[in-house]
Amino acid sequence: MSERIAIVLNEDNLELVRRYMPSNYEASQLGSTIFIYGHDSHGWTLDDYVIPRLASGGIIAKEVTNDGRGQDD
């Protein structure tokens, strides 16, 4: 089970982002950048739950792949 990481593109309020996280994902902030990280578990996945849930609140996040590029690059 590998860790998955995403970056939040349009929000700098860490506490707001944390409200959207399931228990298997966390959010932390470095400067003005918020990172989401964790492991998929029992259907609580980054691409099928976390990112869409954030989007429901107008928060855009994009997964960062092992090569440092975004998922859609």
CHARMM internal coordinates of N, CA and C (Angstrom, degrees):
IC EDIT
DIST 1 N 1 CA 1.4520
DIST 1 CA 1 C 1.5292
ANGL 1 N 1 CA 1 C 107.99
DIST 1 C 2 N 1.3147
ANGL 1 CA 1 C 2 N 116.91
DIHE 1 N 1 CA 1 C 2 N 111.00
DIST 2 N 2 CA 1.4617
ANGL 1 C 2 N 2 CA 120.05
DIHE 1 CA 1 C 2 N 2 CA -177.85
DIST 2 CA 2 C 1.5280
ANGL 2 N 2 CA 2 C 110.87
DIHE 1 C 2 N 2 CA 2 C -96.05
DIST 2 C 3 N 1.3131
ANGL 2 CA 2 C 3 N 114.07
DIHE 2 N 2 CA 2 C 3 N 151.76
DIST 3 N 3 CA 1.4593
ANGL 2 C 3 N 3 CA 120.23
DIHE 2 CA 2 C 3 N 3 CA 179.05
DIST 3 CA 3 C 1.5206
ANGL 3 N 3 CA 3 C 109.49
DIHE 2 C 3 N 3 CA 3 C -72.45
DIST 3 C 4 N 1.3140
ANGL 3 CA 3 C 4 N 115.39
DIHE 3 N 3 CA 3 C 4 N 141.64
DIST 4 N 4 CA 1.4570
ANGL 3 C 4 N 4 CA 121.42
DIHE 3 CA 3 C 4 N 4 CA 176.09
DIST 4 CA 4 C 1.5193
ANGL 4 N 4 CA 4 C 107.77
DIHE 3 C 4 N 4 CA 4 C -113.68
DIST 4 C 5 N 1.3274
ANGL 4 CA 4 C 5 N 115.39
DIHE 4 N 4 CA 4 C 5 N 145.93
DIST 5 N 5 CA 1.4600
ANGL 4 C 5 N 5 CA 121.26
DIHE 4 CA 4 C 5 N 5 CA -175.06
DIST 5 CA 5 C 1.5243
ANGL 5 N 5 CA 5 C 109.14
DIHE 4 C 5 N 5 CA 5 C -133.13
DIST 5 C 6 N 1.3110
ANGL 5 CA 5 C 6 N 115.37
DIHE 5 N 5 CA 5 C 6 N 140.40
DIST 6 N 6 CA 1.4672
ANGL 5 C 6 N 6 CA 121.19
DIHE 5 CA 5 C 6 N 6 CA 174.63
DIST 6 CA 6 C 1.5166
ANGL 6 N 6 CA 6 C 107.84
DIHE 5 C 6 N 6 CA 6 C -135.82
DIST 6 C 7 N 1.3056
ANGL 6 CA 6 C 7 N 115.03
DIHE 6 N 6 CA 6 C 7 N 160.37
DIST 7 N 7 CA 1.4541
ANGL 6 C 7 N 7 CA 122.09
DIHE 6 CA 6 C 7 N 7 CA 177.17
DIST 7 CA 7 C 1.5302
ANGL 7 N 7 CA 7 C 107.76
DIHE 6 C 7 N 7 CA 7 C -120.11
DIST 7 C 8 N 1.3108
ANGL 7 CA 7 C 8 N 116.37
DIHE 7 N 7 CA 7 C 8 N 139.49
DIST 8 N 8 CA 1.4601
ANGL 7 C 8 N 8 CA 122.11
DIHE 7 CA 7 C 8 N 8 CA 178.00
DIST 8 CA 8 C 1.5200
ANGL 8 N 8 CA 8 C 107.69
DIHE 7 C 8 N 8 CA 8 C -87.31
DIST 8 C 9 N 1.3235
ANGL 8 CA 8 C 9 N 116.39
DIHE 8 N 8 CA 8 C 9 N 128.96
DIST 9 N 9 CA 1.4596
ANGL 8 C 9 N 9 CA 120.95
DIHE 8 CA 8 C 9 N 9 CA -172.70
DIST 9 CA 9 C 1.5286
ANGL 9 N 9 CA 9 C 115.28
DIHE 8 C 9 N 9 CA 9 C -94.76
DIST 9 C 10 N 1.3213
ANGL 9 CA 9 C 10 N 118.14
DIHE 9 N 9 CA 9 C 10 N -23.56
DIST 10 N 10 CA 1.4644
ANGL 9 C 10 N 10 CA 117.49
DIHE 9 CA 9 C 10 N 10 CA -171.44
DIST 10 CA 10 C 1.5288
ANGL 10 N 10 CA 10 C 114.33
DIHE 9 C 10 N 10 CA 10 C -136.08
DIST 10 C 11 N 1.3131
ANGL 10 CA 10 C 11 N 117.73
DIHE 10 N 10 CA 10 C 11 N 24.48
DIST 11 N 11 CA 1.4648
ANGL 10 C 11 N 11 CA 120.31
DIHE 10 CA 10 C 11 N 11 CA -178.92
DIST 11 CA 11 C 1.5243
ANGL 11 N 11 CA 11 C 108.91
DIHE 10 C 11 N 11 CA 11 C -145.19
DIST 11 C 12 N 1.3471
ANGL 11 CA 11 C 12 N 116.50
DIHE 11 N 11 CA 11 C 12 N 139.97
DIST 12 N 12 CA 1.4611
ANGL 11 C 12 N 12 CA 119.41
DIHE 11 CA 11 C 12 N 12 CA 177.92
DIST 12 CA 12 C 1.5287
ANGL 12 N 12 CA 12 C 112.69
DIHE 11 C 12 N 12 CA 12 C -122.80
DIST 12 C 13 N 1.3384
ANGL 12 CA 12 C 13 N 116.66
DIHE 12 N 12 CA 12 C 13 N 12.80
DIST 13 N 13 CA 1.4547
ANGL 12 C 13 N 13 CA 121.64
DIHE 12 CA 12 C 13 N 13 CA 178.41
DIST 13 CA 13 C 1.5257
ANGL 13 N 13 CA 13 C 108.87
DIHE 12 C 13 N 13 CA 13 C -95.90
DIST 13 C 14 N 1.3240
ANGL 13 CA 13 C 14 N 116.93
DIHE 13 N 13 CA 13 C 14 N 98.46
DIST 14 N 14 CA 1.4577
ANGL 13 C 14 N 14 CA 122.51
DIHE 13 CA 13 C 14 N 14 CA -175.49
DIST 14 CA 14 C 1.5251
ANGL 14 N 14 CA 14 C 111.93
DIHE 13 C 14 N 14 CA 14 C -59.64
DIST 14 C 15 N 1.3065
ANGL 14 CA 14 C 15 N 117.99
DIHE 14 N 14 CA 14 C 15 N -43.67
DIST 15 N 15 CA 1.4702
ANGL 14 C 15 N 15 CA 120.27
DIHE 14 CA 14 C 15 N 15 CA -178.43
DIST 15 CA 15 C 1.5264
ANGL 15 N 15 CA 15 C 111.54
DIHE 14 C 15 N 15 CA 15 C -62.98
DIST 15 C 16 N 1.3084
ANGL 15 CA 15 C 16 N 117.33
DIHE 15 N 15 CA 15 C 16 N -36.59
DIST 16 N 16 CA 1.4656
ANGL 15 C 16 N 16 CA 120.54
DIHE 15 CA 15 C 16 N 16 CA 176.72
DIST 16 CA 16 C 1.5270
ANGL 16 N 16 CA 16 C 110.26
DIHE 15 C 16 N 16 CA 16 C -63.61
DIST 16 C 17 N 1.3064
ANGL 16 CA 16 C 17 N 117.69
DIHE 16 N 16 CA 16 C 17 N -46.62
DIST 17 N 17 CA 1.4630
ANGL 16 C 17 N 17 CA 121.49
DIHE 16 CA 16 C 17 N 17 CA 179.83
DIST 17 CA 17 C 1.5273
ANGL 17 N 17 CA 17 C 110.12
DIHE 16 C 17 N 17 CA 17 C -62.48
DIST 17 C 18 N 1.3070
ANGL 17 CA 17 C 18 N 118.09
DIHE 17 N 17 CA 17 C 18 N -41.57
DIST 18 N 18 CA 1.4679
ANGL 17 C 18 N 18 CA 121.56
DIHE 17 CA 17 C 18 N 18 CA -179.20
DIST 18 CA 18 C 1.5265
ANGL 18 N 18 CA 18 C 112.77
DIHE 17 C 18 N 18 CA 18 C -60.01
DIST 18 C 19 N 1.3125
ANGL 18 CA 18 C 19 N 117.17
DIHE 18 N 18 CA 18 C 19 N -29.48
DIST 19 N 19 CA 1.4745
ANGL 18 C 19 N 19 CA 120.60
DIHE 18 CA 18 C 19 N 19 CA 179.46
DIST 19 CA 19 C 1.5301
ANGL 19 N 19 CA 19 C 112.48
DIHE 18 C 19 N 19 CA 19 C -63.11
DIST 19 C 20 N 1.3182
ANGL 19 CA 19 C 20 N 116.82
DIHE 19 N 19 CA 19 C 20 N -22.25
DIST 20 N 20 CA 1.4590
ANGL 19 C 20 N 20 CA 121.62
DIHE 19 CA 19 C 20 N 20 CA -178.07
DIST 20 CA 20 C 1.5330
ANGL 20 N 20 CA 20 C 113.34
DIHE 19 C 20 N 20 CA 20 C -91.93
DIST 20 C 21 N 1.3317
ANGL 20 CA 20 C 21 N 118.07
DIHE 20 N 20 CA 20 C 21 N -5.61
DIST 21 N 21 CA 1.4617
ANGL 20 C 21 N 21 CA 121.58
DIHE 20 CA 20 C 21 N 21 CA -172.43
DIST 21 CA 21 C 1.5256
ANGL 21 N 21 CA 21 C 112.52
DIHE 20 C 21 N 21 CA 21 C -85.11
DIST 21 C 22 N 1.3420
ANGL 21 CA 21 C 22 N 117.13
DIHE 21 N 21 CA 21 C 22 N 133.80
DIST 22 N 22 CA 1.4646
ANGL 21 C 22 N 22 CA 119.50
DIHE 21 CA 21 C 22 N 22 CA 168.03
DIST 22 CA 22 C 1.5314
ANGL 22 N 22 CA 22 C 108.32
DIHE 21 C 22 N 22 CA 22 C -75.01
DIST 22 C 23 N 1.3102
ANGL 22 CA 22 C 23 N 117.62
DIHE 22 N 22 CA 22 C 23 N 170.72
DIST 23 N 23 CA 1.4680
ANGL 22 C 23 N 23 CA 120.61
DIHE 22 CA 22 C 23 N 23 CA -173.35
DIST 23 CA 23 C 1.5268
ANGL 23 N 23 CA 23 C 114.24
DIHE 22 C 23 N 23 CA 23 C -66.66
DIST 23 C 24 N 1.3229
ANGL 23 CA 23 C 24 N 118.20
DIHE 23 N 23 CA 23 C 24 N -18.69
DIST 24 N 24 CA 1.4688
ANGL 23 C 24 N 24 CA 120.40
DIHE 23 CA 23 C 24 N 24 CA -179.80
DIST 24 CA 24 C 1.5327
ANGL 24 N 24 CA 24 C 112.77
DIHE 23 C 24 N 24 CA 24 C -89.83
DIST 24 C 25 N 1.3219
ANGL 24 CA 24 C 25 N 117.45
DIHE 24 N 24 CA 24 C 25 N 1.99
DIST 25 N 25 CA 1.4692
ANGL 24 C 25 N 25 CA 122.37
DIHE 24 CA 24 C 25 N 25 CA 176.51
DIST 25 CA 25 C 1.5231
ANGL 25 N 25 CA 25 C 109.36
DIHE 24 C 25 N 25 CA 25 C -128.26
DIST 25 C 26 N 1.3257
ANGL 25 CA 25 C 26 N 115.26
DIHE 25 N 25 CA 25 C 26 N 149.24
DIST 26 N 26 CA 1.4558
ANGL 25 C 26 N 26 CA 122.01
DIHE 25 CA 25 C 26 N 26 CA 178.51
DIST 26 CA 26 C 1.5190
ANGL 26 N 26 CA 26 C 109.05
DIHE 25 C 26 N 26 CA 26 C -131.25
DIST 26 C 27 N 1.3205
ANGL 26 CA 26 C 27 N 115.49
DIHE 26 N 26 CA 26 C 27 N 164.05
DIST 27 N 27 CA 1.4599
ANGL 26 C 27 N 27 CA 120.92
DIHE 26 CA 26 C 27 N 27 CA 175.46
DIST 27 CA 27 C 1.5216
ANGL 27 N 27 CA 27 C 107.97
DIHE 26 C 27 N 27 CA 27 C -130.66
DIST 27 C 28 N 1.3241
ANGL 27 CA 27 C 28 N 115.81
DIHE 27 N 27 CA 27 C 28 N 140.58
DIST 28 N 28 CA 1.4594
ANGL 27 C 28 N 28 CA 121.09
DIHE 27 CA 27 C 28 N 28 CA 174.74
DIST 28 CA 28 C 1.5144
ANGL 28 N 28 CA 28 C 108.42
DIHE 27 C 28 N 28 CA 28 C -141.34
DIST 28 C 29 N 1.3158
ANGL 28 CA 28 C 29 N 115.59
DIHE 28 N 28 CA 28 C 29 N 163.53
DIST 29 N 29 CA 1.4549
ANGL 28 C 29 N 29 CA 120.82
DIHE 28 CA 28 C 29 N 29 CA -173.72
DIST 29 CA 29 C 1.5159
ANGL 29 N 29 CA 29 C 110.40
DIHE 28 C 29 N 29 CA 29 C -124.64
DIST 29 C 30 N 1.3150
ANGL 29 CA 29 C 30 N 115.21
DIHE 29 N 29 CA 29 C 30 N 136.22
DIST 30 N 30 CA 1.4556
ANGL 29 C 30 N 30 CA 122.76
DIHE 29 CA 29 C 30 N 30 CA 174.02
DIST 30 CA 30 C 1.5199
ANGL 30 N 30 CA 30 C 106.10
DIHE 29 C 30 N 30 CA 30 C -125.95
DIST 30 C 31 N 1.3098
ANGL 30 CA 30 C 31 N 116.97
DIHE 30 N 30 CA 30 C 31 N 109.05
DIST 31 N 31 CA 1.4637
ANGL 30 C 31 N 31 CA 120.33
DIHE 30 CA 30 C 31 N 31 CA -172.37
DIST 31 CA 31 C 1.5171
ANGL 31 N 31 CA 31 C 108.85
DIHE 30 C 31 N 31 CA 31 C 65.84
DIST 31 C 32 N 1.3057
ANGL 31 CA 31 C 32 N 116.79
DIHE 31 N 31 CA 31 C 32 N -127.09
DIST 32 N 32 CA 1.4612
ANGL 31 C 32 N 32 CA 120.22
DIHE 31 CA 31 C 32 N 32 CA 178.23
DIST 32 CA 32 C 1.5334
ANGL 32 N 32 CA 32 C 112.23
DIHE 31 C 32 N 32 CA 32 C -98.73
DIST 32 C 33 N 1.3265
ANGL 32 CA 32 C 33 N 117.22
DIHE 32 N 32 CA 32 C 33 N 5.67
DIST 33 N 33 CA 1.4589
ANGL 32 C 33 N 33 CA 121.40
DIHE 32 CA 32 C 33 N 33 CA -177.51
DIST 33 CA 33 C 1.5275
ANGL 33 N 33 CA 33 C 110.48
DIHE 32 C 33 N 33 CA 33 C -99.59
DIST 33 C 34 N 1.3322
ANGL 33 CA 33 C 34 N 115.84
DIHE 33 N 33 CA 33 C 34 N 129.97
DIST 34 N 34 CA 1.4574
ANGL 33 C 34 N 34 CA 121.39
DIHE 33 CA 33 C 34 N 34 CA 176.90
DIST 34 CA 34 C 1.5224
ANGL 34 N 34 CA 34 C 108.81
DIHE 33 C 34 N 34 CA 34 C -103.20
DIST 34 C 35 N 1.3178
ANGL 34 CA 34 C 35 N 114.81
DIHE 34 N 34 CA 34 C 35 N 130.66
DIST 35 N 35 CA 1.4607
ANGL 34 C 35 N 35 CA 122.56
DIHE 34 CA 34 C 35 N 35 CA 177.52
DIST 35 CA 35 C 1.5236
ANGL 35 N 35 CA 35 C 109.12
DIHE 34 C 35 N 35 CA 35 C -110.93
DIST 35 C 36 N 1.3138
ANGL 35 CA 35 C 36 N 115.68
DIHE 35 N 35 CA 35 C 36 N 142.07
DIST 36 N 36 CA 1.4596
ANGL 35 C 36 N 36 CA 122.78
DIHE 35 CA 35 C 36 N 36 CA 174.55
DIST 36 CA 36 C 1.5175
ANGL 36 N 36 CA 36 C 106.08
DIHE 35 C 36 N 36 CA 36 C -114.49
DIST 36 C 37 N 1.3171
ANGL 36 CA 36 C 37 N 116.87
DIHE 36 N 36 CA 36 C 37 N 135.20
DIST 37 N 37 CA 1.4635
ANGL 36 C 37 N 37 CA 119.70
DIHE 36 CA 36 C 37 N 37 CA -179.09
DIST 37 CA 37 C 1.5258
ANGL 37 N 37 CA 37 C 109.63
DIHE 36 C 37 N 37 CA 37 C -149.75
DIST 37 C 38 N 1.3163
ANGL 37 CA 37 C 38 N 114.87
DIHE 37 N 37 CA 37 C 38 N 151.33
DIST 38 N 38 CA 1.4536
ANGL 37 C 38 N 38 CA 120.34
DIHE 37 CA 37 C 38 N 38 CA 178.51
DIST 38 CA 38 C 1.5176
ANGL 38 N 38 CA 38 C 110.68
DIHE 37 C 38 N 38 CA 38 C 163.86
DIST 38 C 39 N 1.3188
ANGL 38 CA 38 C 39 N 115.18
DIHE 38 N 38 CA 38 C 39 N -164.27
DIST 39 N 39 CA 1.4610
ANGL 38 C 39 N 39 CA 122.11
DIHE 38 CA 38 C 39 N 39 CA -177.88
DIST 39 CA 39 C 1.5197
ANGL 39 N 39 CA 39 C 109.84
DIHE 38 C 39 N 39 CA 39 C -127.21
DIST 39 C 40 N 1.3268
ANGL 39 CA 39 C 40 N 116.46
DIHE 39 N 39 CA 39 C 40 N 140.41
DIST 40 N 40 CA 1.4555
ANGL 39 C 40 N 40 CA 120.73
DIHE 39 CA 39 C 40 N 40 CA 175.37
DIST 40 CA 40 C 1.5233
ANGL 40 N 40 CA 40 C 109.15
DIHE 39 C 40 N 40 CA 40 C -66.15
DIST 40 C 41 N 1.3241
ANGL 40 CA 40 C 41 N 116.42
DIHE 40 N 40 CA 40 C 41 N 140.06
DIST 41 N 41 CA 1.4552
ANGL 40 C 41 N 41 CA 120.72
DIHE 40 CA 40 C 41 N 41 CA -179.38
DIST 41 CA 41 C 1.5171
ANGL 41 N 41 CA 41 C 110.40
DIHE 40 C 41 N 41 CA 41 C -155.96
DIST 41 C 42 N 1.3197
ANGL 41 CA 41 C 42 N 116.23
DIHE 41 N 41 CA 41 C 42 N 125.84
DIST 42 N 42 CA 1.4650
ANGL 41 C 42 N 42 CA 123.10
DIHE 41 CA 41 C 42 N 42 CA 172.62
DIST 42 CA 42 C 1.5322
ANGL 42 N 42 CA 42 C 113.42
DIHE 41 C 42 N 42 CA 42 C 50.31
DIST 42 C 43 N 1.3050
ANGL 42 CA 42 C 43 N 116.93
DIHE 42 N 42 CA 42 C 43 N 44.06
DIST 43 N 43 CA 1.4626
ANGL 42 C 43 N 43 CA 121.12
DIHE 42 CA 42 C 43 N 43 CA 178.29
DIST 43 CA 43 C 1.5181
ANGL 43 N 43 CA 43 C 114.85
DIHE 42 C 43 N 43 CA 43 C 87.60
DIST 43 C 44 N 1.3103
ANGL 43 CA 43 C 44 N 117.63
DIHE 43 N 43 CA 43 C 44 N -9.40
DIST 44 N 44 CA 1.4630
ANGL 43 C 44 N 44 CA 121.35
DIHE 43 CA 43 C 44 N 44 CA 177.27
DIST 44 CA 44 C 1.5234
ANGL 44 N 44 CA 44 C 107.12
DIHE 43 C 44 N 44 CA 44 C -88.42
DIST 44 C 45 N 1.3369
ANGL 44 CA 44 C 45 N 116.40
DIHE 44 N 44 CA 44 C 45 N 81.66
DIST 45 N 45 CA 1.4559
ANGL 44 C 45 N 45 CA 121.53
DIHE 44 CA 44 C 45 N 45 CA -174.03
DIST 45 CA 45 C 1.5263
ANGL 45 N 45 CA 45 C 111.31
DIHE 44 C 45 N 45 CA 45 C -106.84
DIST 45 C 46 N 1.3224
ANGL 45 CA 45 C 46 N 115.21
DIHE 45 N 45 CA 45 C 46 N 159.76
DIST 46 N 46 CA 1.4558
ANGL 45 C 46 N 46 CA 120.10
DIHE 45 CA 45 C 46 N 46 CA 179.52
DIST 46 CA 46 C 1.5200
ANGL 46 N 46 CA 46 C 111.41
DIHE 45 C 46 N 46 CA 46 C -64.17
DIST 46 C 47 N 1.3336
ANGL 46 CA 46 C 47 N 116.93
DIHE 46 N 46 CA 46 C 47 N -48.06
DIST 47 N 47 CA 1.4649
ANGL 46 C 47 N 47 CA 119.48
DIHE 46 CA 46 C 47 N 47 CA -174.40
DIST 47 CA 47 C 1.5211
ANGL 47 N 47 CA 47 C 114.40
DIHE 46 C 47 N 47 CA 47 C -83.40
DIST 47 C 48 N 1.3251
ANGL 47 CA 47 C 48 N 118.70
DIHE 47 N 47 CA 47 C 48 N -24.18
DIST 48 N 48 CA 1.4651
ANGL 47 C 48 N 48 CA 119.63
DIHE 47 CA 47 C 48 N 48 CA -178.39
DIST 48 CA 48 C 1.5235
ANGL 48 N 48 CA 48 C 113.82
DIHE 47 C 48 N 48 CA 48 C -104.32
DIST 48 C 49 N 1.3342
ANGL 48 CA 48 C 49 N 117.90
DIHE 48 N 48 CA 48 C 49 N -9.18
DIST 49 N 49 CA 1.4605
ANGL 48 C 49 N 49 CA 119.78
DIHE 48 CA 48 C 49 N 49 CA 178.71
DIST 49 CA 49 C 1.5306
ANGL 49 N 49 CA 49 C 112.89
DIHE 48 C 49 N 49 CA 49 C -131.23
DIST 49 C 50 N 1.3251
ANGL 49 CA 49 C 50 N 117.34
DIHE 49 N 49 CA 49 C 50 N -58.32
DIST 50 N 50 CA 1.4693
ANGL 49 C 50 N 50 CA 120.08
DIHE 49 CA 49 C 50 N 50 CA -171.50
DIST 50 CA 50 C 1.5280
ANGL 50 N 50 CA 50 C 111.84
DIHE 49 C 50 N 50 CA 50 C -63.90
DIST 50 C 51 N 1.3199
ANGL 50 CA 50 C 51 N 117.82
DIHE 50 N 50 CA 50 C 51 N -54.27
DIST 51 N 51 CA 1.4705
ANGL 50 C 51 N 51 CA 120.41
DIHE 50 CA 50 C 51 N 51 CA -177.75
DIST 51 CA 51 C 1.5335
ANGL 51 N 51 CA 51 C 111.60
DIHE 50 C 51 N 51 CA 51 C -63.46
DIST 51 C 52 N 1.3517
ANGL 51 CA 51 C 52 N 119.64
DIHE 51 N 51 CA 51 C 52 N -45.13
DIST 52 N 52 CA 1.4718
ANGL 51 C 52 N 52 CA 118.38
DIHE 51 CA 51 C 52 N 52 CA 176.36
DIST 52 CA 52 C 1.5313
ANGL 52 N 52 CA 52 C 113.52
DIHE 51 C 52 N 52 CA 52 C -63.66
DIST 52 C 53 N 1.3286
ANGL 52 CA 52 C 53 N 117.54
DIHE 52 N 52 CA 52 C 53 N -36.14
DIST 53 N 53 CA 1.4729
ANGL 52 C 53 N 53 CA 120.38
DIHE 52 CA 52 C 53 N 53 CA 178.58
DIST 53 CA 53 C 1.5283
ANGL 53 N 53 CA 53 C 110.34
DIHE 52 C 53 N 53 CA 53 C -65.20
DIST 53 C 54 N 1.3134
ANGL 53 CA 53 C 54 N 117.01
DIHE 53 N 53 CA 53 C 54 N -43.66
DIST 54 N 54 CA 1.4634
ANGL 53 C 54 N 54 CA 119.54
DIHE 53 CA 53 C 54 N 54 CA 175.06
DIST 54 CA 54 C 1.5309
ANGL 54 N 54 CA 54 C 110.74
DIHE 53 C 54 N 54 CA 54 C -59.47
DIST 54 C 55 N 1.3230
ANGL 54 CA 54 C 55 N 116.42
DIHE 54 N 54 CA 54 C 55 N -43.28
DIST 55 N 55 CA 1.4729
ANGL 54 C 55 N 55 CA 121.07
DIHE 54 CA 54 C 55 N 55 CA -179.47
DIST 55 CA 55 C 1.5268
ANGL 55 N 55 CA 55 C 111.28
DIHE 54 C 55 N 55 CA 55 C -60.97
DIST 55 C 56 N 1.3265
ANGL 55 CA 55 C 56 N 117.57
DIHE 55 N 55 CA 55 C 56 N -31.57
DIST 56 N 56 CA 1.4682
ANGL 55 C 56 N 56 CA 119.85
DIHE 55 CA 55 C 56 N 56 CA 178.64
DIST 56 CA 56 C 1.5244
ANGL 56 N 56 CA 56 C 111.37
DIHE 55 C 56 N 56 CA 56 C -63.37
DIST 56 C 57 N 1.3222
ANGL 56 CA 56 C 57 N 117.10
DIHE 56 N 56 CA 56 C 57 N -22.13
DIST 57 N 57 CA 1.4566
ANGL 56 C 57 N 57 CA 122.15
DIHE 56 CA 56 C 57 N 57 CA 176.71
DIST 57 CA 57 C 1.5164
ANGL 57 N 57 CA 57 C 113.01
DIHE 56 C 57 N 57 CA 57 C -102.22
DIST 57 C 58 N 1.3396
ANGL 57 CA 57 C 58 N 116.24
DIHE 57 N 57 CA 57 C 58 N 11.08
DIST 58 N 58 CA 1.4587
ANGL 57 C 58 N 58 CA 120.64
DIHE 57 CA 57 C 58 N 58 CA 178.48
DIST 58 CA 58 C 1.5197
ANGL 58 N 58 CA 58 C 114.24
DIHE 57 C 58 N 58 CA 58 C 81.39
DIST 58 C 59 N 1.3208
ANGL 58 CA 58 C 59 N 116.91
DIHE 58 N 58 CA 58 C 59 N 13.00
DIST 59 N 59 CA 1.4627
ANGL 58 C 59 N 59 CA 121.52
DIHE 58 CA 58 C 59 N 59 CA -179.53
DIST 59 CA 59 C 1.5220
ANGL 59 N 59 CA 59 C 108.44
DIHE 58 C 59 N 59 CA 59 C -100.83
DIST 59 C 60 N 1.3189
ANGL 59 CA 59 C 60 N 116.09
DIHE 59 N 59 CA 59 C 60 N 124.25
DIST 60 N 60 CA 1.4638
ANGL 59 C 60 N 60 CA 121.24
DIHE 59 CA 59 C 60 N 60 CA -177.22
DIST 60 CA 60 C 1.5210
ANGL 60 N 60 CA 60 C 109.53
DIHE 59 C 60 N 60 CA 60 C -100.63
DIST 60 C 61 N 1.3360
ANGL 60 CA 60 C 61 N 115.58
DIHE 60 N 60 CA 60 C 61 N 126.54
DIST 61 N 61 CA 1.4583
ANGL 60 C 61 N 61 CA 121.32
DIHE 60 CA 60 C 61 N 61 CA 177.22
DIST 61 CA 61 C 1.5232
ANGL 61 N 61 CA 61 C 108.03
DIHE 60 C 61 N 61 CA 61 C -129.86
DIST 61 C 62 N 1.3256
ANGL 61 CA 61 C 62 N 115.06
DIHE 61 N 61 CA 61 C 62 N 151.24
DIST 62 N 62 CA 1.4589
ANGL 61 C 62 N 62 CA 121.19
DIHE 61 CA 61 C 62 N 62 CA -178.45
DIST 62 CA 62 C 1.5179
ANGL 62 N 62 CA 62 C 108.68
DIHE 61 C 62 N 62 CA 62 C -135.77
DIST 62 C 63 N 1.3325
ANGL 62 CA 62 C 63 N 115.94
DIHE 62 N 62 CA 62 C 63 N 132.05
DIST 63 N 63 CA 1.4569
ANGL 62 C 63 N 63 CA 119.81
DIHE 62 CA 62 C 63 N 63 CA 179.32
DIST 63 CA 63 C 1.5219
ANGL 63 N 63 CA 63 C 110.60
DIHE 62 C 63 N 63 CA 63 C -68.37
DIST 63 C 64 N 1.3168
ANGL 63 CA 63 C 64 N 115.67
DIHE 63 N 63 CA 63 C 64 N 141.25
DIST 64 N 64 CA 1.4581
ANGL 63 C 64 N 64 CA 122.70
DIHE 63 CA 63 C 64 N 64 CA 174.59
DIST 64 CA 64 C 1.5223
ANGL 64 N 64 CA 64 C 106.66
DIHE 63 C 64 N 64 CA 64 C -103.51
DIST 64 C 65 N 1.3123
ANGL 64 CA 64 C 65 N 116.79
DIHE 64 N 64 CA 64 C 65 N 127.08
DIST 65 N 65 CA 1.4579
ANGL 64 C 65 N 65 CA 121.48
DIHE 64 CA 64 C 65 N 65 CA -178.58
DIST 65 CA 65 C 1.5217
ANGL 65 N 65 CA 65 C 110.82
DIHE 64 C 65 N 65 CA 65 C -87.73
DIST 65 C 66 N 1.3204
ANGL 65 CA 65 C 66 N 116.72
DIHE 65 N 65 CA 65 C 66 N 172.15
DIST 66 N 66 CA 1.4658
ANGL 65 C 66 N 66 CA 121.77
DIHE 65 CA 65 C 66 N 66 CA -178.38
DIST 66 CA 66 C 1.5273
ANGL 66 N 66 CA 66 C 113.58
DIHE 65 C 66 N 66 CA 66 C -59.29
DIST 66 C 67 N 1.3123
ANGL 66 CA 66 C 67 N 117.02
DIHE 66 N 66 CA 66 C 67 N -26.32
DIST 67 N 67 CA 1.4573
ANGL 66 C 67 N 67 CA 119.23
DIHE 66 CA 66 C 67 N 67 CA 179.80
DIST 67 CA 67 C 1.5301
ANGL 67 N 67 CA 67 C 112.09
DIHE 66 C 67 N 67 CA 67 C -88.25
DIST 67 C 68 N 1.3492
ANGL 67 CA 67 C 68 N 116.64
DIHE 67 N 67 CA 67 C 68 N 6.56
DIST 68 N 68 CA 1.4534
ANGL 67 C 68 N 68 CA 120.60
DIHE 67 CA 67 C 68 N 68 CA 176.19
DIST 68 CA 68 C 1.5100
ANGL 68 N 68 CA 68 C 114.84
DIHE 67 C 68 N 68 CA 68 C 87.69
DIST 68 C 69 N 1.3332
ANGL 68 CA 68 C 69 N 116.47
DIHE 68 N 68 CA 68 C 69 N -3.63
DIST 69 N 69 CA 1.4638
ANGL 68 C 69 N 69 CA 120.08
DIHE 68 CA 68 C 69 N 69 CA 179.43
DIST 69 CA 69 C 1.5068
ANGL 69 N 69 CA 69 C 110.24
DIHE 68 C 69 N 69 CA 69 C -93.44
DIST 69 C 70 N 1.3032
ANGL 69 CA 69 C 70 N 115.72
DIHE 69 N 69 CA 69 C 70 N 158.77
DIST 70 N 70 CA 1.4575
ANGL 69 C 70 N 70 CA 120.64
DIHE 69 CA 69 C 70 N 70 CA 174.33
DIST 70 CA 70 C 1.5184
ANGL 70 N 70 CA 70 C 109.71
DIHE 69 C 70 N 70 CA 70 C -72.62
DIST 70 C 71 N 1.3006
ANGL 70 CA 70 C 71 N 116.96
DIHE 70 N 70 CA 70 C 71 N 160.10
DIST 71 N 71 CA 1.4505
ANGL 70 C 71 N 71 CA 122.34
DIHE 70 CA 70 C 71 N 71 CA -176.62
DIST 71 CA 71 C 1.5226
ANGL 71 N 71 CA 71 C 112.23
DIHE 70 C 71 N 71 CA 71 C -58.94
DIST 71 C 72 N 1.3258
ANGL 71 CA 71 C 72 N 117.28
DIHE 71 N 71 CA 71 C 72 N -33.72
DIST 72 N 72 CA 1.4734
ANGL 71 C 72 N 72 CA 120.77
DIHE 71 CA 71 C 72 N 72 CA -176.01
DIST 72 CA 72 C 1.5184
ANGL 72 N 72 CA 72 C 113.76
DIHE 71 C 72 N 72 CA 72 C -95.38
DIST 72 C 73 N 1.3255
ANGL 72 CA 72 C 73 N 118.70
DIHE 72 N 72 CA 72 C 73 N 1.50
DIST 73 N 73 CA 1.4700
ANGL 72 C 73 N 73 CA 121.08
DIHE 72 CA 72 C 73 N 73 CA -179.03
DIST 73 CA 73 C 1.5128
ANGL 73 N 73 CA 73 C 110.97
DIHE 72 C 73 N 73 CA 73 C -72.46
END
COOR INIT
IC SEED 1 N 1 CA 1 C
IC BUILD
